[in-house]
Amino acid sequence: MSPTVPAPEALSADMPAAIGAAIMARTAIGLIEHSWQQVMADDDPEGPHQLRVGLRRLRTVLRTFRSEPQPAKIAAVGRSLVTTGRLVAPLRELDVLVGETAGPHLVAAPDGGAVLLAHLQHQRAAALETLRRNLGTKRVAALRQALTMLPTDLERAVQRAHPDRTIERHLHHDLKRRWRRVLKRASPLADASPEALHDLRKALKNLRYAFHAAQQFWPDKAAHTFEAALKRVQVASGTINDAHDIAQLPARIAKASLGRESDAAVAYLLGWHAARSEQSLGDLSRCWQDLADTKIARDLQ
């Protein structure tokens, strides 16, 4: 049985920013540790997914409370989080292919679909073993050790930089900065390239991570509306990104010699995702306008 994720500690509006920073760091670290153990214990795709989420959330916390000059120990943790995230990425990409963007559709694909799916599942099993080996290295063990001290180190750094700032004020300031970054990446939306849409999606994801901690400082209805609108834009842009990723599938399987039948299955996938991507281009503009019209989006202008 997988270990239970620790319940997050509550923030209060008038709490010092330094205390809030430590709480947010502990919450993200708890998720990392839980999912880390899950990856090592079983092959559930949720383990690497949540490990990647935890790593990104902790990076978001470090950026939210970044001070200049940044303490060397905190900067080193930040770099290690990036490196560890890259270790998880190949497995997560295959999990998305097998479980979401390719696998479910290969069941209805031409005869080569079963062959292609089996090949992706084999790659996924190999990627899981590689990740487990990498998570057992001394470098990664050093990161886990550093994470035990990170909340205290971060609290001290934020206390020095912002001794009189409350957590509510700090998070509001950070969200305004992140919203400006999203706005910059969303213009112009109609002619955005797949790479630009990918950057927008990442900015939206980071905004959502930051908003999760701050949403309690807005009325429930406004927070729910903003969160739902954010997710719809992220889903629409993600659908377009899926089509771009699927287009890389021929290169991924080029050396596997799966036969001509698998070529038909790949062509089926490419066509399915291209049609869905075309539809999502129209949905994206509508979803974006819905997000921009929310009360919280207007508050963050």
C-alpha positions as CSV (number, residue, x, y, z in Angstrom):
1,M,0.0,0.0,0.0
2,S,1.3,3.5,-0.9
3,P,2.1,5.8,1.9
4,T,-0.5,8.5,2.7
5,V,0.2,12.1,1.5
6,P,0.5,14.3,4.6
7,A,-2.4,16.8,4.9
8,P,-1.3,20.4,4.0
9,E,-0.9,22.9,6.8
10,A,-3.3,25.8,6.7
11,L,-2.2,29.4,5.8
12,S,-3.8,32.4,7.4
13,A,-3.9,35.9,5.7
14,D,-1.9,37.7,8.4
15,M,0.7,35.0,8.8
16,P,4.3,36.2,8.2
17,A,5.4,35.4,4.7
18,A,8.4,33.5,6.1
19,I,6.2,31.1,8.0
20,G,3.9,30.7,5.0
21,A,6.9,29.9,2.8
22,A,8.0,27.1,5.1
23,I,4.5,25.6,5.2
24,M,4.3,25.7,1.4
25,A,7.7,24.1,1.0
26,R,6.8,21.3,3.5
27,T,3.6,20.6,1.6
28,A,5.4,20.2,-1.7
29,I,8.1,18.1,-0.1
30,G,5.5,15.8,1.4
31,L,4.1,15.2,-2.1
32,I,7.6,14.5,-3.5
33,E,8.4,12.1,-0.7
34,H,5.1,10.2,-1.0
35,S,5.3,9.9,-4.8
36,W,9.0,9.0,-4.7
37,Q,8.2,6.0,-2.5
38,Q,5.3,5.1,-4.8
39,V,7.5,5.1,-7.9
40,M,9.9,2.7,-6.1
41,A,7.2,0.4,-4.9
42,D,4.8,-0.1,-7.8
43,D,4.2,0.8,-11.5
44,D,1.2,3.0,-11.1
45,P,1.5,5.9,-13.6
46,E,0.2,8.2,-10.9
47,G,3.5,7.9,-9.0
48,P,5.8,9.5,-11.6
49,H,3.0,12.0,-12.4
50,Q,2.7,13.2,-8.9
51,L,6.5,13.2,-8.4
52,R,6.8,15.5,-11.4
53,V,4.0,17.7,-10.0
54,G,5.7,17.8,-6.6
55,L,9.0,18.8,-8.0
56,R,7.4,21.6,-10.1
57,R,5.4,22.8,-7.1
58,L,8.5,23.1,-5.0
59,R,10.2,25.0,-7.8
60,T,7.2,27.3,-7.9
61,V,7.6,27.8,-4.1
62,L,11.2,28.7,-4.5
63,R,10.5,31.2,-7.3
64,T,7.6,32.7,-5.3
65,F,9.9,33.5,-2.4
66,R,13.1,34.1,-4.3
67,S,15.4,36.8,-2.8
68,E,18.5,38.4,-4.0
69,P,21.1,37.3,-3.4
70,Q,19.6,33.8,-3.1
71,P,21.3,31.6,-0.4
72,A,23.6,29.1,-2.0
73,K,21.9,26.1,-0.4
74,I,18.5,27.1,-1.7
75,A,19.9,27.8,-5.2
76,A,21.6,24.3,-5.2
77,V,18.2,22.7,-4.3
78,G,16.6,24.5,-7.1
79,R,19.1,23.2,-9.6
80,S,18.7,19.7,-8.3
81,L,14.9,19.9,-8.6
82,V,15.4,20.7,-12.3
83,T,17.8,17.9,-12.8
84,T,15.5,15.4,-11.1
85,G,12.5,16.6,-13.0
86,R,14.4,15.7,-16.2
87,L,15.0,12.2,-14.9
88,V,11.2,11.7,-14.5
89,A,10.3,13.3,-17.9
90,P,10.9,10.3,-20.2
91,L,8.7,8.0,-18.1
92,R,6.0,10.6,-17.8
93,E,6.0,11.2,-21.5
94,L,5.5,7.5,-22.2
95,D,2.8,7.3,-19.6
96,V,0.9,10.0,-21.4
97,L,1.4,8.2,-24.7
98,V,0.3,4.8,-23.3
99,G,-2.5,6.0,-21.1
100,E,-3.9,9.1,-22.9
101,T,-2.8,10.3,-26.3
102,A,-2.0,7.0,-28.1
103,G,-3.0,3.9,-26.1
104,P,-6.8,4.3,-25.9
105,H,-7.0,5.1,-29.6
106,L,-4.8,2.3,-30.7
107,V,-7.5,-0.1,-29.6
108,A,-9.6,1.2,-32.5
109,A,-6.7,1.7,-34.9
110,P,-5.8,-0.6,-37.8
111,D,-4.2,-4.0,-37.1
112,G,-0.8,-2.5,-36.4
113,G,-2.3,-0.7,-33.3
114,A,-1.7,-3.6,-31.0
115,V,1.9,-4.0,-32.1
116,L,2.6,-0.3,-31.6
117,L,0.9,-0.2,-28.2
118,A,3.0,-3.2,-27.1
119,H,6.1,-1.5,-28.2
120,L,5.2,1.7,-26.2
121,Q,4.4,-0.4,-23.2
122,H,7.8,-2.1,-23.4
123,Q,9.5,1.3,-23.6
124,R,7.5,2.4,-20.6
125,A,8.7,-0.6,-18.5
126,A,12.3,0.1,-19.5
127,A,11.9,3.8,-18.6
128,L,10.5,2.9,-15.2
129,E,13.5,0.8,-14.4
130,T,15.9,3.5,-15.6
131,L,14.1,6.0,-13.4
132,R,14.3,3.8,-10.3
133,R,18.0,3.3,-10.8
134,N,18.5,7.1,-11.2
135,L,16.4,7.8,-8.1
136,G,18.8,5.5,-6.1
137,T,21.9,7.5,-6.9
138,K,24.0,9.4,-4.4
139,R,23.2,12.7,-6.1
140,V,19.4,12.2,-5.7
141,A,19.9,10.9,-2.1
142,A,21.7,14.2,-1.4
143,L,18.7,16.1,-2.7
144,R,16.3,14.2,-0.4
145,Q,18.6,15.0,2.5
146,A,18.7,18.7,1.5
147,L,14.9,18.8,1.4
148,T,14.7,18.0,5.1
149,M,16.4,21.4,5.9
150,L,14.9,23.4,3.1
151,P,11.7,24.7,4.9
152,T,13.9,26.1,7.7
153,D,16.5,27.6,5.3
154,L,13.7,29.2,3.2
155,E,11.9,30.6,6.2
156,R,15.2,32.3,7.3
157,A,15.8,33.7,3.9
158,V,12.3,35.1,3.5
159,Q,12.4,36.6,7.0
160,R,15.6,38.5,6.1
161,A,14.2,39.7,2.8
162,H,10.6,40.5,3.8
163,P,10.4,40.8,7.6
164,D,7.1,42.7,7.7
165,R,5.3,41.2,4.8
166,T,2.2,38.9,5.3
167,I,1.7,35.7,3.3
168,E,-1.5,37.1,1.7
169,R,0.3,40.2,0.4
170,H,3.3,38.2,-0.8
171,L,1.2,35.7,-2.7
172,H,-1.0,38.4,-4.3
173,H,2.2,40.2,-5.5
174,D,3.5,36.9,-6.9
175,L,0.2,36.1,-8.7
176,K,0.2,39.5,-10.4
177,R,3.7,38.9,-11.7
178,R,2.7,35.4,-13.0
179,W,-0.5,36.7,-14.6
180,R,1.5,39.3,-16.5
181,R,3.7,36.5,-17.7
182,V,0.7,34.6,-18.9
183,L,-0.7,37.6,-20.7
184,K,2.6,38.1,-22.5
185,R,2.6,34.5,-23.7
186,A,-1.1,34.7,-24.8
187,S,-0.6,37.5,-27.2
188,P,-1.2,37.0,-30.1
189,L,-3.1,33.8,-29.4
190,A,-4.6,33.2,-32.8
191,D,-1.3,32.9,-34.6
192,A,0.7,31.2,-31.9
193,S,3.1,28.4,-32.9
194,P,3.1,25.0,-31.1
195,E,6.2,26.1,-29.2
196,A,4.5,29.3,-28.1
197,L,1.4,27.5,-27.0
198,H,3.6,25.1,-25.0
199,D,5.2,28.0,-23.2
200,L,1.7,29.4,-22.5
201,R,0.6,26.1,-21.1
202,K,3.7,25.9,-18.8
203,A,3.0,29.5,-17.6
204,L,-0.6,28.6,-16.9
205,K,0.5,25.5,-15.0
206,N,2.9,27.4,-12.8
207,L,0.1,30.0,-12.2
208,R,-2.2,27.3,-11.1
209,Y,0.4,25.8,-8.7
210,A,0.9,29.3,-7.2
211,F,-2.8,29.9,-7.0
212,H,-3.5,26.7,-5.1
213,A,-1.9,28.3,-2.0
214,A,-3.5,31.7,-2.4
215,Q,-7.0,30.7,-3.5
216,Q,-8.3,30.7,0.1
217,F,-7.8,34.5,0.2
218,W,-10.5,35.1,-2.4
219,P,-14.2,34.3,-2.0
220,D,-14.9,30.6,-2.8
221,K,-17.1,31.3,-5.9
222,A,-14.5,33.6,-7.5
223,A,-11.6,31.2,-6.7
224,H,-13.6,28.2,-8.1
225,T,-14.5,30.2,-11.3
226,F,-10.9,31.3,-11.9
227,E,-9.5,27.8,-11.2
228,A,-12.0,26.2,-13.6
229,A,-11.3,28.7,-16.3
230,L,-7.5,28.3,-15.9
231,K,-7.9,24.5,-16.3
232,R,-10.1,24.9,-19.5
233,V,-7.4,27.0,-21.2
234,Q,-4.7,24.6,-20.1
235,V,-6.7,21.6,-21.5
236,A,-7.4,23.3,-24.8
237,S,-3.7,24.3,-25.2
238,G,-2.7,20.8,-24.1
239,T,-4.9,19.2,-26.8
240,I,-3.0,21.2,-29.4
241,N,0.3,20.3,-27.8
242,D,-0.7,16.6,-27.9
243,A,-1.0,16.8,-31.6
244,H,2.4,18.3,-31.8
245,D,3.8,15.5,-29.6
246,I,2.1,12.7,-31.6
247,A,3.7,14.1,-34.7
248,Q,7.1,13.1,-33.1
249,L,5.9,9.5,-32.8
250,P,7.4,8.2,-36.2
251,A,10.8,9.4,-35.1
252,R,10.4,7.7,-31.7
253,I,9.7,4.3,-33.3
254,A,11.8,4.6,-36.4
255,K,14.5,2.1,-35.2
256,A,12.0,-0.4,-33.9
257,S,11.1,-2.0,-37.3
258,L,7.5,-2.6,-36.3
259,G,6.4,-3.2,-39.9
260,R,4.0,-1.5,-42.3
261,E,0.9,-2.2,-40.2
262,S,2.2,0.0,-37.5
263,D,2.6,2.8,-40.1
264,A,-1.1,2.6,-40.6
265,A,-1.7,2.9,-36.9
266,V,0.6,5.9,-36.6
267,A,-1.2,7.6,-39.6
268,Y,-4.5,6.9,-37.8
269,L,-3.3,8.6,-34.6
270,L,-1.9,11.6,-36.5
271,G,-5.2,12.1,-38.3
272,W,-7.2,11.8,-35.1
273,H,-5.1,14.3,-33.2
274,A,-4.9,16.7,-36.1
275,A,-8.7,16.9,-36.3
276,R,-9.0,17.4,-32.5
277,S,-6.3,20.0,-32.5
278,E,-8.1,22.0,-35.2
279,Q,-11.3,22.0,-33.1
280,S,-9.3,23.0,-30.0
281,L,-7.9,26.1,-31.7
282,G,-11.3,27.6,-31.7
283,D,-12.0,26.4,-28.2
284,L,-8.8,28.0,-27.0
285,S,-9.8,31.6,-27.9
286,R,-13.2,31.2,-26.2
287,C,-11.7,29.6,-23.1
288,W,-9.1,32.4,-22.9
289,Q,-11.7,35.1,-23.1
290,D,-13.7,33.3,-20.3
291,L,-10.5,33.3,-18.2
292,A,-9.7,37.0,-18.8
293,D,-13.3,37.9,-17.8
294,T,-13.1,36.3,-14.4
295,K,-13.0,38.5,-11.3
296,I,-9.6,37.3,-10.1
297,A,-8.1,37.9,-13.6
298,R,-9.3,41.5,-13.4
299,D,-8.0,41.8,-9.9
300,L,-4.6,40.7,-11.0
301,Q,-4.3,43.3,-13.8
